[in-house]
Amino acid sequence: MGLLSPLFSPHSAAFAVFIITLVGASGLDFSTAVGMYSGAVTDPPALSFANSMAGSSLPAMSYATVYPLVMILRVISAQVMVL
């Protein structure tokens, strides 16, 4: 087991739910939180579902805000793990 193995365990889903709960408690509406979550885990089907349920483009805007940052962080984290 490595240092990053907890990130890829079944407990990561519980951690994601915990983070979304905190985001919801901070005053963001559900559409924004789901868009941010689907962007954070790079899950286009979740974004499609959120868009169909919300009836607005708010989840897509949240997804588009978070997705580029996550992709950059993935590349940087892969480079750090190689070192």
Buried (B, 14 or more C-beta within 10 A) or exposed (E): EEEEEEEEEEEEEEEEEEBBEEBBEEEBBBBBBBBBBBBBBBBEEBBEBBBEEBEEEBBBBBBEEBBEEEEEEEEEEEEEEEE
